[in-house]
Amino acid sequence: MNEENVKQTVREFYDQVGWQTIGETLYQNAQYEDLRPVSQDYLHRCHLRVKRHLVPRGDYFLDAGSGPVQYPEYLTYSEGYQKRVCVDISIVALKEARKRVGEHGFYVVADIAHLPFRSELFDGITSLHTIHHVPMEDKLPTYAGLYRVLKPGRTLVAVDGWTKSPLMEHLRGLMKFMKRIRAWIKHEEHISIGGSIEGDQAMAKSEIKSREGSDSPAGTFVQKLDADWLIEALTGRMDFDIFVWRSVSVAFLRSVIYPDWGGRFWLRVLFWFEERFPRLLGRIGQYPLVLIRKPPLVEKTEKSPSDV
């Protein structure tokens, strides 16, 4: 699939599917996140990790691949800036973003791999779950373009997922085991209140099937990276670091974390480990937070005769 076809596929998916509303505050794309109450505090604190790495105030804040700015935490990233510039390939996303950001924002339909802005314009930049929609040949130019429009002395934060997470590969057996345990428990509970064995077995199989598979959006182009590729690509080109945004996948949360089995407690433990080992879990976990810093300009001073 060539570059233009990729962009068309992504645009059509989000215009026609991903950013279509299914409720007052939910979009179709919400099916790719775990929005259960048991996970909400953990997700909230993961979202706020982005803000801690941004300059707290400035003139212009760039949200590259803004989507509809669907989570309340996203709004806090630019609250100290004069204007938030929302850029997205989907006009539907930008119309929805305007409902939340309002007069605080500017809204630009554009490709994040070819930003239409002058250099060193923005005091802060985020790109959240967007670069994985960019073709491989455009990934490094996308990072270079974001770096180009960032002001010296400022930072940008990109969040995406790895193609394969070593941590998730090791936890795959636990996830399958937990799915079957939960399905068995539902089976037994249904029998105890007089349900049909055959009907409940069908339900259990259906539940297992529905929870298996990737947590990547189906129906659009996704091409993720691994840590080694990104480190090699950015080394020598810009000052960067890789921290953890969230170490576990949506599939893990849905299959392992339950309120009646201490889910909130285990997520607090997980968050503690992520805070304790942010670089390790950023590289082996599911979702890295890539922090890129642009060095400040060094002012040149004239030498006095005594210095010569």
N, C-alpha and C positions, 0 to 999 in steps of 0.2 A: 504494500500500500504506500503510495507516494505521499509527500508532505501535505499537498493540498487536500487529498482524500482523507488523510488523518484529521486535519482540522475540521473538515466538513462533517466527519463522523462524530467528533466530539461536540461540535456546535449543535448538531441536530439532536444528539442524545440529551443534552442539558436543556435545550429549548423545548423539546417535545416530551421528555420523560423526567430527567433528573430534578429539574426545578419546577415541576408542576405540583401544585399544592394538593395534599390529601387531607388537610385539616386546617384549622385556623393558623397554626404555627408550624406545621410539619410539611415536608416535601417528600416526593417519592424517593429521593436520595437518602432519606433517613433510614431506609431499610439496611443500609451499609454501615450503620453505627448501632451501638448498644444503648438504647435510650431508656432502659429499665431503671426504676428508682434505686435499685441496689448498686448500680454503677455510677450514679450521677455525681457523687462527691469526688470520686476518683477522677472522672472525666473533667470535672470543673477544675481541679487542681492541675491536671495535665495541660488544659487550655491556657492556664495562667502562667505556665512556664515560658511561653513565648514572650510575654510582656516584660519579664525580668531582664531579658537580654536587649531590649530596645531602649534607645534614648527616650526619656519620658516626655519631652516636649520639643516642638519645632514648628516649621512652617508647613511643609507638605509631607504627608505620609502616604506611601504607595502600598495598596493592597493588590498584589499581582495575582490575578485569578481569584477575584474576590468572592465569586458566587453571590448568593443573596445575603451574605454576612449573617448566617442563620443562627449563630449561637451568641448569647448575651456577652460572653467573655470577649468575643472578637471586637465588640464595640469599644472595649476599654483600651485596646492597643493604641488608638489614635486620639484618646480623649484630651491629651495635652497638646495636640497639634491644631493649627489653624484650619487645615483642610485635609480630608481623606480622599485620595484619588483611587477610585475603584476601577480596575481594569479587568475585563472579562471578554471572552470570545462569544458569550451568550448574551443577547439582548434581554432575554427573560430574566437572567440572573441580575442584571443591572437594574431592571425595573423593580425587582423585589428588594435589592439593596437600597434603592432610593427610599423605600417605605421605612427602613430602619435608620439610615444615616441622614436622610433629609438634606437640609441646606448645608450641613457640615461637609457634604461630599461633592466631588466631581465624578462623572460617570463616563467612561471611555470604552467603546468597543474596540478591542485590539488584541493582537497575538502577543503573548508574553515573550515569545522568542524574538520579536522584532518591535521593541518598545518605541513609541513615537515621541520620546521626550529628549530634551537636551541633557547633556552630561551634568552630573553632580547637582541634581535638582532636589532630591528627597533627603529628609533628615532621618527617616526610618522606613524600612521596607519589610513586608512579609509576603511569602508565597506559600500557601497552605494547601497541601494535597492537590497540587496542580502540575508540577513538573513531570509527574509520571504520565501525563497525557501528551507530553511533547515527544516527537520521534527521537530516536537515539542520536541522529546526526545534529539535532538542534539542542541537545541537553547542555553541552558545554557553552555554546553561544548564548543560551538562556541565562546561565549563571553569569557569563561575562557581561551581558546586557544589563542585568540587575545591578551588578557591581559598577558598571559605567554610570548609571543614573544616581548612584548613592553619593552623598556628600562625604568629603574627607572627615575622618574622626567619628563617623557614624557606623551603624550596624544594620545588617539585614538578617532575617531569620527565614529559613525554608524548612518546611516539614513535609515529608513524604514517607513512603514505606520501602523497605528493601524487597528485592525479588524473593529471596529466601532468607528467613531469619534463623540463625543457628539455635537461638533459644526456643523458637516455636517448633523447630524440627525435633528438638529433644522433648518437648512437651506434647507432641502429637499423640503418643500412646496414652497419656493421662487424659487427654481430651476425648479420645474414643471410648476409654473406659467409663468416664463420667457420663457420656451420652447414654451408654447402655444401662448404667445404674439408674439414671433418672427415668429412662423409658421403662425399666423393669418396675420401679416404684409406682409409676402411674398405672402400669398394667395391674399390679396387685391392688392398688386403691380402687380401681374400677371394678375389679372382680368382687371386692369386699362389699360393694354397694349394689351388687346384682347385675353387673354389666356383662356383656357378651365377650367370651374369651376371644373368639375369632375377630370381633370388631375391635377389641382393644389391641390385639396383636397387630392389626393393620394400622391402628393409630400409632403404636410404638415405632413400627417400621417407617411410617410417614414422618414422624418427628426426627428420627435419626437421619433420614435422607435429606430433610429440609435444612438441617443444621450442618451438614457436611459440605465441604467445598470451600472455594475462595471467598474472602471478604472484599474482593475487588469488584467494582461496579461491572455488571454484565451488560453487554450491548454497546460498549464504547471502547475506544483504543486506550490501552494501558501498557506502558513499558517501563518497568521499574529498574533500579540499579542495585548493585551491591556495594558494600563499603569500600572494597579494594578499588573498584573502578572510580568511585568518586574521589578517594584520596589521591590516586594517581593523576586524575584529571585536574584537580584544583591545586595540587602542590606546586609551588613556584609561581603560581598565577595570582593568588590572593591569600590573605591571612584568614584561616578558617579553623573551626573546631567542630567536633561532632559530639553532641550530648543526646541524652534520651528525651524524647517527647512522651512516648508511651511504649513500654517494652512488650506488651502482649497484644494480640490481634483481637478483632471483634469476635471471631470464631472461638477463641479461648474464653473470652468473657461469657459468651452465651452458653458454652458447654460446661464450664467449670464453676462459675460464680453464681451462687443462689442465696437469697436472703435467709432461707431456713437452714442453711449450712454455713452460717457465719461469713457470708460473702463480703459484707462491708469490712469486717475485721481483716480478712485476708487481703483485700485491696489496700487497706492502710499499711499492712506489712509490706506489700509489693511496692507501694509508693515510697516507703522508707528506704528500701533497697535501691530504688531508682535514684533517690536523692544521695544515697551513700556512694553509689558507683555509677555516676551519670555517663562517663565516657565509655566504660565497658558495656553497659546496657544500651548505649546509643549505637554501638557497633554490632552487637549480637541480637538486640531486641528487634521488634517489628517496625517501629516508627522512630526514625532519627530526627533530631532537631539540629539542623546545620546552621551554625552561627558564623557569619562572615563579617569581618571588621575591615574598614577602609582606614588606613593610617592618616592622621591629620597632616595638613600641609606644614612643611617646615619653613618658617619665615627666614628669608635671607637678610642678613645684616651687613651693612657696609663696614669694611675694615678701616680702622683708623691708622694713620701713619706709623704709630708705635707698634701696631700688630704686624706690619710688613717686615 
